[in-house]
Amino acid sequence: MLLFSACSMKNYEQTDSKIFIIKSPKLRFADLAYVRHTKNDLEVELFVAGRVIKKIDINHLVCVDEGCMRKSSFNKEYLNEHYPDDLLQNVILGHKIYAGKNSTKLSDGFTQKIQTQDVDIDYRVFSGVISFKDRKNRIIFKIKDVK
């Protein structure tokens, strides 16, 4: 029953069209996406040529075509096992990551640089653009507002 409720239909408060670029060892996408969210739930629909090719639902679990899993399991399989559980959701929504560590305020957003033995992240949120690059793990997210 938990599996079905985690991936069930939701009434989202906000829907935005985005240009979405993802490059990771297991995810590669560059095209239009719809980002829908409430305070606790997030859904990303990835489109190619006007057709939905992948849907990612994030709440207490992450649900993809292959099924639902814990956030830590999703990070391990699709991104990097050393990422905090809330990293994907925070990046998609343009929120600070790693509890705001090394954050520098900009006039129209912020930047963060996170370097550990496991990650080398340059994260920027500004003027309708979200840019996340982890050089050590070759993971990129670039999300831009569609105007």
N, C-alpha and C positions, 0 to 999 in steps of 0.2 A: 504494500500500500504506500509506503514511503517513496518508492521509486516513481509511482504514478503521480503522487502529489507534487513531487519536486519538478516534474516536467509538464505539469498540466497548464491549461490556458490561464492567462493572467490579464488583468486590465491595467495596462501601462499608462502612467500619467504623462509621459513625454516621449515623443518619437522624433528622431532627427535623422536626416540623410547625411551620409558621410562618404568621403573617398577614403577607403580603408586599404592599407598595405600591411601585410604580415609576412615576415620571412623567419622561419624557424626550421629546425631539422624535419619536423613533421607537418607543419602548416605553411602553405604558400598561397598567397592571394593578393590581388591588386585590382580593385574595381569598386563599385558602389555597394554600400551597406546601409541598412537601417538599424539604428541603435534605439531601443525602447527601454525605458526604465521607470521604476518607482524607487522609493527609498531603499528597499531591501532586495529588489529583483532587477535583473538586467537580461536583455535578450539582444543578440546580434544576428541579423540575417545577412548573409553574404550573397551577392548577386553577380552573375555573369550573363551578359546578353539578355537581361531582363528576367532571368530565372534564378530562383533561390537554389544555391548549390550547397550551402552549409548553414546550419543554425546552431548557435551556442547560447544556452540558457545558464545564467549564473544566479544562484541564491545561496542557500547553505551547501548546495552541491553544484557541480558543473555538468550540464547535460549536453552531449554532442550526438551525432548520428550513431555512434557506437554504444551509447548508453550514458548513464549518470555515474559520477564518481566524486569522491572528496576533492576539494580544491588542491590539496597537497599531491594527490595522485594525478590530477590533471597536469599540474606543473611538472611533475616528474616525467610523465609520458610525452607531453607536447611542448614544454618550455624548458625549465631548468629546476631540478629538485631543490636548489638552494634559495629559490624565490619564496618570499612570504606568501601565505595562502591568499591574501587579498590583492596581490599585485595585478593580476589580469583585470579585475573589476576596476581598480583604481586608475590604471592606465587608460582603459576605454573611456572612463568618465572624466579623465583629466584631473584626478585628485593626486595629492602627494603620495609618494610611496615610501616604504621603510620608515613609517611614522614621522615623515618630514625631515629625516636626517640629511644634513648638508644642503638644505634648501636655501636658495637665494631669490629674493623677491625681485621681479621685474615690473616695469610700469604696467604691462599688460599680461602678466602671468608669473611664472617662476621657472627656475632650473634646479636640477639636483644632479650631483655626481656621486655615485656610490662605487667605491672600489674596495674589494676584498680579495682573498685568494680565489674565490669562486666566481666573482662577477666584476665587470668593468662597465658600469651603466652611465650613460649620458641621457638624461631625461629632461625634456623641455615642454612647457605648456605656455602658449602665447598666441594671441590674435586668431583664435579659431583653429590652431594647429597643435596637435599632440605628437611629439617625436620621442621615441624610446629606442635607444641603441645599446645593446650589450655586446661590446666588441669581443669579449672573451668567449662568449657562447654563440656568437653570430646570430643574434635574435634582433629583429627590427619590427617596430610598430610605427606606422605613420598614419595619423588620422586627421583629416581636414574637413571642415564644414563645407557643405555644398551650398553655394550662394545662388 
